[in-house]
């Protein structure tokens, strides 16, 4: 690799490196749309700019936690389809991430081609070594832009230019409060450690500017608990932390999940990072960056302490663990290792060339294999990540899963063409892409969790009310068809609940019998073929309706 002075190099070569990093990100995350969170975020963004789209959907009409992102990017959905919007957003986000990573890597290791290699190592380490499920390069959503701004800020930090770093961290927070907020905290801690308290305080105007820049994102987040009682907030916190997102938030549950694999592999990363920090402790440029990483680890350690100290106080635990204490460390530890090993190679290249050559080969092989596995797995899967996440399969079921996915798209397209825009659906439990494909509202889905307290409590009630029909619809409908009066009464009650939520149609997974019920099958009929899904219309005149339930306002 050819060495270059910091901040130099031909513009064409730099552009080529950024483009290659973009290719790395495509190999890593360039699957079919929607990605795991794209249906969630882009549906919300589309509804933000067009409230008539999927009008009546409880999740879409709940309060917005990422207003800056929806405002800045959601308007694209007025002109492009959701898949086209996803790809445009991915390219823009990945470009920002590639550019920001190049600046950061070149600021630490001024070496040609090294930004491409460190970017490859970074995404692979994060994917195969994360603890709490965090990622940076993926589908388009608010945190992707927030992480890009954070990387730009770090690029200024390693060049000892703190004022633009503060301001960028503030803008990062406006896009995603938790990503940018924890990054801002880590920068403050690192500034005190590197520059001292006095110099940090003398930058008060820049820090104040950063704080003001956080307000567009911070204010909507603070409003999520407005106009709610303390009991609703307490219940919402418990639902959010323990019932829905414990795999991201609760240390002791993550620690023991998957047989302790996540904890083991992240522990190995921590040990490797610690060794690099000690070995390169006299290198000021990399040490500044590693102090930011250390601050992220310290934030995660606080989360561990809170988790262990509140094991017997669920209410207090939920109130504190909802802040994603492990999010930043999942990103910063792989970042510290990727750039630390690159810097180590540069140090050893002249002193111990054999070791340096071996290290370079290990980095290339590791990143090459990691990216290849990701790309080949998508080629074999042939389904969007959002569909895979909701319906994981065994290796020998690939074709069956593909057929099921095509049937899912087929039924959603039929719904989009053949039902009224104001129709409301009860949908299968294990899916998260109905609105993406069908463009119709649904009562509730596990993936689409509202962010404000009152809507979150209502979401939980909806899931409890509708779960029996979603889980047992086939068995209960078939037994009711056989004339069991108890089951007939249960079905009537469940369908009455559907009507109380304004359900007009029921989309059922693998229904083989219509039954003598207040349901009219409207798809598939005649020449239409669909082995996995059926659509039924409720015959409301046969159902006694309970009092309507209160819905949250937008």
VOGU-3710 file (C-alpha; in Angstrom, 3 decimals, decimal comma):
1> xxxxxxxxxx> 0,000/0,000/0,000  1,268/3,429/-0,921  1,512/5,940/1,892  0,133/9,436/1,470  0,289/12,522/3,678  -2,835/13,317/5,629  -5,388/15,453/3,764  -3,685/14,880/0,396  -4,181/12,644/-2,613  -5,737/13,166/-5,984
11> xxxxxxxxxx> -9,431/13,862/-5,975  -10,038/11,106/-8,514  -8,288/8,523/-6,360  -10,179/9,632/-3,246  -13,457/9,463/-5,170  -12,470/5,970/-6,306  -11,875/4,857/-2,726  -15,216/6,268/-1,605  -16,868/4,453/-4,512  -15,186/1,186/-3,501
21> xxxxxxxxxx> -16,417/1,620/0,069  -19,885/2,113/-1,396  -19,438/-1,194/-3,256  -18,449/-2,859/0,030  -21,646/-1,569/1,618  -23,667/-2,868/-1,335  -22,100/-6,323/-0,995  -22,856/-6,245/2,706  -26,425/-4,921/2,663  -27,631/-4,740/-0,937
31> xxxxxxxxxx> -30,588/-7,098/-0,635  -34,104/-6,738/-2,005  -36,289/-4,021/-0,535  -37,639/-3,800/2,074  -34,827/-4,350/4,552  -35,660/-5,258/8,158  -36,815/-1,753/9,161  -37,583/-0,130/5,815  -41,240/-1,147/5,695  -41,569/0,303/9,201
41> xxxxxxxxxx> -39,791/3,621/8,576  -40,782/4,370/4,993  -44,452/3,578/5,592  -44,377/6,087/8,454  -42,538/8,604/6,269  -45,062/8,199/3,442  -48,011/8,654/5,812  -46,317/11,739/7,297  -46,520/13,480/3,901  -49,760/11,836/2,744
51> xxxxxxxxxx> -52,067/11,218/5,749  -54,717/9,705/3,475  -52,391/6,798/2,654  -53,385/3,848/4,888  -55,644/6,202/6,820  -56,806/4,686/10,104  -53,697/2,587/10,689  -52,974/2,761/14,412  -49,190/2,720/14,067  -49,003/5,255/11,255
61> xxxxxxxxxx> -51,286/7,672/13,103  -49,340/7,455/16,357  -46,953/10,276/17,285  -43,734/10,605/15,277  -40,426/10,113/17,090  -38,176/10,850/14,064  -39,796/13,965/12,696  -36,604/15,395/11,165  -36,031/12,238/9,131  -39,650/12,066/7,975
71> xxxxxxxxxx> -39,613/15,756/7,084  -36,272/15,600/5,257  -36,840/12,386/3,323  -40,509/11,390/3,408  -41,492/13,751/0,578  -39,673/11,444/-1,862  -42,492/8,909/-1,390  -44,861/11,374/-3,065  -43,017/10,848/-6,356  -41,432/7,395/-6,149
81> xxxxxxxxxx> -42,680/3,947/-5,185  -41,649/2,566/-1,816  -38,992/0,211/-3,315  -37,556/3,038/-5,439  -37,542/5,316/-2,393  -35,743/2,614/-0,419  -33,000/2,271/-3,011  -32,566/6,010/-3,409  -32,359/6,355/0,373  -29,883/3,493/0,641
91> xxxxxxxxxx> -27,567/4,974/-1,978  -27,660/8,411/-0,344  -27,154/7,007/3,163  -24,395/4,617/2,091  -22,662/7,440/0,217  -22,685/9,594/3,354  -21,411/6,649/5,395  -18,706/5,878/2,800  -17,552/9,490/2,628  -17,549/9,910/6,395
101> xxxxxxxxxx> -15,721/6,593/6,869  -13,085/7,638/4,333  -12,453/10,882/6,205  -12,208/9,088/9,534  -9,977/6,264/8,304  -7,703/8,622/6,354  -7,411/10,861/9,384  -6,145/7,923/11,466  -4,268/5,898/8,829  -3,114/8,061/5,880
111> xxxxxxxxxx> -2,638/5,105/3,550  -4,022/4,412/0,115  -6,662/1,656/-0,032  -6,737/1,412/3,758  -10,184/3,116/4,088  -11,677/0,405/1,873  -10,127/-2,388/3,948  -11,048/-0,866/7,306  -14,628/-0,308/6,131  -14,867/-3,981/5,147
121> xxxxxxxxxx> -13,469/-5,120/8,481  -15,758/-2,753/10,376  -19,047/-3,959/8,859  -18,030/-7,624/9,234  -16,923/-7,233/12,855  -20,143/-5,443/13,720  -22,321/-8,038/12,002  -20,592/-11,120/13,367  -19,658/-9,708/16,768  -22,467/-7,440/17,965
131> xxxxxxxxxx> -23,968/-7,887/21,418  -27,329/-6,096/21,278  -28,236/-6,309/17,592  -26,972/-2,912/16,445  -25,946/-2,129/12,858  -24,891/0,898/10,818  -24,982/-0,141/7,161  -28,391/-1,450/6,133  -31,764/-0,169/5,015  -32,727/3,478/4,911
141> xxxxxxxxxx> -33,820/4,891/8,259  -33,025/7,735/10,609  -30,119/6,127/12,412  -28,157/5,534/9,187  -27,920/9,271/8,569  -27,263/9,867/12,262  -24,349/7,408/12,261  -22,918/9,031/9,116  -22,918/12,419/10,847  -21,295/10,804/13,880
151> xxxxxxxxxx> -18,500/9,418/11,676  -17,991/12,856/10,144  -17,677/14,220/13,680  -15,071/11,589/14,567  -13,146/12,522/11,421  -12,776/16,019/12,851  -11,962/14,717/16,334  -8,937/12,721/15,141  -7,719/15,920/13,456  -8,154/17,823/16,750
161> xxxxxxxxxx> -10,916/20,024/15,343  -13,586/19,801/18,003  -15,918/22,652/17,085  -17,272/21,082/13,861  -17,406/17,745/15,710  -19,760/19,209/18,333  -22,007/20,727/15,692  -22,170/17,533/13,640  -23,014/15,537/16,755  -25,855/17,966/17,414
171> xxxxxxxxxx> -27,265/17,474/13,905  -26,843/13,718/14,352  -29,011/13,924/17,457  -31,712/15,801/15,579  -32,038/12,835/13,198  -31,895/10,156/15,899  -31,958/11,184/19,541  -30,347/8,061/20,976  -27,600/7,584/18,382  -26,631/11,249/18,361
181> xxxxxxxxxx> -27,254/11,788/22,067  -24,999/8,964/23,204  -22,389/10,045/20,635  -22,476/13,566/22,040  -21,991/12,192/25,563  -19,040/10,084/24,388  -17,449/13,091/22,689  -17,792/15,168/25,869  -16,113/12,446/27,926  -13,324/12,026/25,371
191> xxxxxxxxxx> -12,785/15,798/25,169  -12,313/16,012/28,918  -9,916/13,043/28,840  -7,858/14,370/25,922  -8,029/18,153/26,277  -8,840/18,579/29,925  -11,851/20,134/31,580  -10,604/23,687/31,069  -10,251/23,502/27,276  -13,536/21,664/26,988
201> xxxxxxxxxx> -15,311/24,377/28,975  -13,735/27,068/26,818  -15,565/25,477/23,869  -18,875/26,188/25,605  -20,285/28,111/22,654  -19,740/25,140/20,310  -21,276/22,755/22,838  -24,199/25,156/23,253  -24,598/25,262/19,483  -24,655/21,456/19,425
211> xxxxxxxxxx> -27,314/21,450/22,149  -29,477/23,842/20,131  -29,093/21,664/17,041  -30,445/18,685/18,976  -33,785/20,401/19,635  -35,553/19,459/16,356  -35,079/15,801/17,295  -35,201/16,130/21,073  -38,479/18,031/21,294  -40,634/15,386/19,498
221> xxxxxxxxxx> -39,016/12,703/21,661  -39,923/14,591/24,836  -43,513/14,926/23,609  -43,985/11,143/23,394  -45,061/11,050/27,039  -47,191/14,208/26,867  -50,878/14,069/27,825  -50,466/10,667/29,483  -50,791/9,559/33,073  -47,871/8,226/35,087
231> xxxxxxxxxx> -49,545/4,815/35,114  -49,666/4,785/31,299  -46,010/5,799/31,079  -45,006/3,067/33,547  -46,972/0,428/31,648  -45,648/1,647/28,300  -42,060/1,440/29,546  -42,567/-2,133/30,718  -44,156/-3,156/27,418  -41,388/-1,506/25,428
241> xxxxxxxxxx> -38,474/-2,872/27,438  -39,554/-6,331/28,551  -42,286/-7,419/26,157  -41,091/-6,044/22,847  -37,422/-4,979/22,745  -35,660/-6,909/25,483  -33,289/-8,334/22,831  -31,844/-4,823/22,456  -32,293/-3,394/25,943  -32,104/-5,942/28,779
251> xxxxxxxxxx> -28,548/-7,066/29,523  -29,288/-10,301/31,374  -31,646/-11,496/28,647  -29,183/-10,694/25,880  -26,347/-12,279/27,858  -28,075/-15,656/28,061  -29,674/-15,576/24,599  -28,455/-17,990/21,925  -26,615/-19,999/24,550  -24,441/-17,030/25,506
261> xxxxxxxxxx> -23,015/-16,755/21,971  -23,608/-13,009/21,654  -21,939/-12,334/24,998  -18,989/-14,605/24,147  -18,211/-13,107/20,777  -18,582/-9,518/22,003  -16,368/-10,387/24,958  -13,703/-11,542/22,502  -14,006/-8,232/20,658  -13,636/-6,329/23,926
271> xxxxxxxxxx> -10,463/-8,226/24,795  -9,027/-7,612/21,337  -9,873/-3,937/21,552  -8,319/-3,685/25,016  -5,100/-5,236/23,771  -4,925/-2,789/20,846  -5,512/0,166/23,169  -2,641/-0,950/25,419  -0,316/-1,773/22,542  -0,898/1,584/20,804
281> xxxxxxxxxx> -1,200/3,695/23,954  1,653/6,002/22,893  0,131/6,839/19,492  -1,799/10,097/20,077  -3,996/10,098/16,982  -5,420/6,613/17,496  -5,553/7,158/21,271  -7,929/10,090/20,847  -10,304/7,905/18,875  -9,992/5,032/21,351
291> xxxxxxxxxx> -11,000/7,343/24,173  -14,312/7,885/22,377  -14,627/4,091/22,103  -13,828/3,802/25,820  -16,599/6,295/26,598  -19,048/4,138/24,610  -17,953/1,072/26,591  -18,404/3,043/29,828  -21,967/3,966/28,779  -22,689/0,271/28,151
301> xxxxxxxxxx> -21,202/-0,580/31,549  -23,657/1,815/33,189  -26,417/-0,102/31,429  -25,084/-3,360/32,867  -25,034/-1,878/36,383  -28,594/-0,593/36,012  -29,754/-3,976/34,743  -28,203/-5,860/37,644  -29,230/-3,319/40,285  -32,889/-3,375/39,224
311> xxxxxxxxxx> -33,418/-7,113/38,785  -36,091/-7,075/41,478  -37,670/-3,752/40,520  -39,236/-4,152/37,102  -40,776/-0,676/37,046  -37,491/1,079/37,795  -35,634/-1,178/35,363  -38,044/-0,359/32,537  -37,772/3,373/33,223  -33,981/3,303/32,777
321> xxxxxxxxxx> -33,231/0,462/30,378  -35,315/1,958/27,564  -32,430/4,256/26,559  -30,438/1,682/24,542  -27,325/1,685/26,702  -25,565/-0,888/24,489  -26,249/0,723/21,111  -23,092/2,838/20,844  -20,689/0,175/22,146  -21,966/-2,287/19,522
331> xxxxxxxxxx> -20,717/0,167/16,902  -17,689/1,742/18,514  -15,864/-1,411/19,622  -15,777/-2,869/16,063  -14,815/0,611/14,832  -11,967/0,801/17,344  -10,696/-2,640/16,318  -10,964/-2,000/12,565  -9,042/1,270/12,705  -6,760/0,042/15,496
341> xxxxxxxxxx> -5,594/-3,003/13,521  -5,064/-0,822/10,453  -2,943/1,558/12,519  -1,056/-1,374/14,053  -0,242/-2,650/10,567  1,139/0,772/9,643  3,311/0,876/12,778  4,682/-2,642/12,270  5,188/-2,357/8,519  8,721/-0,954/8,785
351> xxxxxxxxxx> 9,756/-2,641/12,045  8,353/-6,172/11,555  7,357/-6,554/7,899  6,560/-10,276/8,180  4,080/-9,652/10,999  2,603/-6,715/9,112  2,202/-8,803/5,971  0,513/-11,587/7,907  -1,841/-9,127/9,608  -2,780/-7,611/6,257
361> xxxxxxxxxx> -3,576/-11,048/4,841  -5,763/-11,875/7,866  -7,729/-8,634/7,475  -8,265/-9,178/3,752  -9,328/-12,811/4,179  -11,649/-12,044/7,110  -13,433/-9,200/5,337  -13,525/-11,036/2,006  -15,076/-14,162/3,514  -17,525/-12,140/5,616
371> xxxxxxxxxx> -18,761/-10,091/2,657  -18,963/-13,168/0,427  -21,059/-15,081/2,948  -23,475/-12,170/3,231  -23,811/-11,788/-0,542  -24,184/-15,537/-1,207  -26,778/-15,922/1,543  -28,943/-13,235/-0,066  -28,574/-14,936/-3,444  -29,772/-18,238/-2,011
381> xxxxxxxxxx> -32,549/-16,677/0,066  -34,109/-14,558/-2,712  -36,423/-12,814/-0,275  -36,276/-9,310/1,255  -34,719/-9,107/4,710  -38,007/-7,868/6,222  -39,714/-11,041/5,010  -36,830/-13,247/6,177  -36,849/-11,680/9,639  -40,554/-12,384/10,051
391> xxxxxxxxxx> -40,348/-15,902/8,561  -36,918/-17,471/9,095  -36,524/-20,879/7,479  -34,368/-23,974/7,517  -31,940/-24,524/4,670  -34,023/-27,275/3,036  -37,123/-25,068/2,932  -35,771/-22,386/0,606  -38,058/-23,106/-2,335  -41,105/-23,493/-0,098
401> xxxxxxxxxx> -40,338/-20,136/1,541  -39,864/-18,527/-1,866  -43,259/-19,819/-3,049  -44,841/-18,580/0,152  -43,271/-15,144/-0,333  -44,560/-14,932/-3,920  -48,040/-15,869/-2,695  -47,760/-13,143/-0,065  -46,902/-10,527/-2,679  -49,680/-11,864/-4,905
411> xxxxxxxxxx> -52,397/-11,562/-2,253  -51,202/-8,091/-1,211  -51,261/-6,901/-4,819  -54,792/-8,232/-5,201  -55,818/-6,342/-2,055  -54,227/-3,148/-3,348  -56,180/-3,343/-6,618  -59,506/-4,811/-5,471  -60,301/-3,242/-2,084  -61,261/0,254/-1,022
421> xxxxxxxxxx> -58,482/2,543/0,158  -60,180/2,901/3,539  -60,354/-0,890/4,097  -58,788/-2,145/7,325  -57,259/-5,597/7,682  -56,537/-8,149/10,339  -53,289/-9,673/9,096  -51,241/-12,781/9,977  -49,110/-12,585/13,089  -45,745/-13,336/11,462
431> xxxxxxxxxx> -45,444/-10,591/8,880  -44,277/-6,991/8,776  -44,664/-5,964/5,129  -48,447/-5,809/4,594  -48,623/-2,020/4,266  -45,546/-2,057/2,015  -47,161/-4,332/-0,573  -50,918/-3,835/-0,054  -51,033/-0,090/0,779  -53,858/-0,716/3,252
441> xxxxxxxxxx> -54,146/-0,160/6,994  -53,957/-3,008/9,499  -55,052/-3,273/13,100  -51,704/-4,162/14,663  -48,476/-5,970/13,884  -45,634/-6,949/16,162  -43,025/-5,004/14,206  -44,863/-1,689/14,069  -44,572/-0,541/17,667  -45,710/3,051/18,379
451> xxxxxxxxxx> -43,239/5,263/20,202  -45,541/7,406/22,338  -46,745/5,993/25,649  -50,512/6,071/25,111  -50,379/4,493/21,651  -47,954/1,870/22,911  -50,406/0,789/25,617  -53,185/0,675/23,040  -50,970/-1,368/20,708  -50,438/-3,930/23,467
461> xxxxxxxxxx> -54,198/-4,147/24,037  -54,785/-4,678/20,339  -52,212/-7,462/20,204  -53,820/-9,180/23,195  -57,320/-8,855/21,742  -56,406/-10,108/18,284  -53,697/-12,646/19,050  -56,111/-15,587/19,627  -57,631/-15,186/16,158  -54,245/-14,613/14,525
471> xxxxxxxxxx> -52,714/-17,689/16,153  -55,652/-20,066/16,159  -57,736/-18,828/13,275  -57,506/-22,018/11,215  -58,224/-24,443/14,086  -61,059/-22,368/15,536  -62,719/-21,742/12,202  -62,558/-25,423/11,284  -63,918/-26,567/14,651  -66,688/-23,986/14,397
481> xxxxxxxxxx> -67,492/-25,370/10,959  -68,137/-28,712/12,645  -70,917/-27,149/14,719  -69,247/-26,796/18,120  -71,387/-24,155/19,835  -68,640/-23,102/22,258  -66,255/-22,484/19,402  -68,994/-20,713/17,470  -69,437/-18,347/20,406  -65,681/-17,759/20,659
491> xxxxxxxxxx> -65,450/-16,961/16,990  -68,353/-14,559/17,243  -66,615/-12,798/20,116  -63,321/-12,559/18,250  -64,981/-11,248/15,135  -66,865/-8,723/17,237  -63,505/-7,510/18,534  -62,374/-7,159/14,931  -65,364/-4,989/14,174  -64,703/-2,846/17,228
501> xxxxxxxxxx> -61,355/-1,974/15,657  -62,962/-1,214/12,313  -61,717/-4,357/10,542  -63,363/-4,828/7,158  -61,292/-7,782/5,910  -59,378/-10,675/7,396  -56,232/-11,965/5,697  -55,725/-15,535/6,882  -52,679/-17,724/6,527  -53,324/-21,265/5,203
511> xxxxxxxxxx> -57,104/-21,421/5,518  -58,466/-24,578/3,903  -62,137/-24,246/4,876  -64,503/-21,317/4,666  -66,877/-22,650/7,300  -70,429/-21,540/8,003  -69,292/-18,240/9,485  -70,027/-14,511/9,096  -67,158/-14,362/6,579  -67,224/-14,148/2,824
521> xxxxxxxxxx> -64,139/-15,307/0,978  -63,229/-12,841/-1,745  -59,797/-14,208/-2,673  -58,768/-16,561/-4,181  -61,776/-17,300/-6,345  -62,251/-18,713/-9,833  -58,986/-18,949/-11,777  -56,964/-17,183/-9,052  -54,336/-19,342/-7,378  -52,881/-18,882/-3,912
531> xxxxxxxxxx> -51,897/-21,849/-1,775  -50,986/-19,928/1,354  -53,313/-16,960/1,892  -57,012/-16,150/1,713  -58,918/-12,888/2,097  -62,318/-12,756/3,805  -64,749/-9,900/4,111  -66,672/-9,480/7,345  -70,458/-9,675/7,067  -71,123/-7,085/9,731
541> xxxxxxxxxx> -74,874/-7,629/9,905  -74,353/-10,985/11,643  -72,193/-9,580/14,437  -73,239/-7,812/17,610  -70,811/-4,929/18,052  -69,378/-3,853/21,404  -68,806/-0,212/22,227  -66,090/1,297/19,980  -62,640/1,588/21,506  -60,928/4,931/21,779
551> xxxx> -58,133/5,521/19,288  -55,210/7,805/19,698  -55,175/10,962/17,658  -52,276/11,895/15,459
//
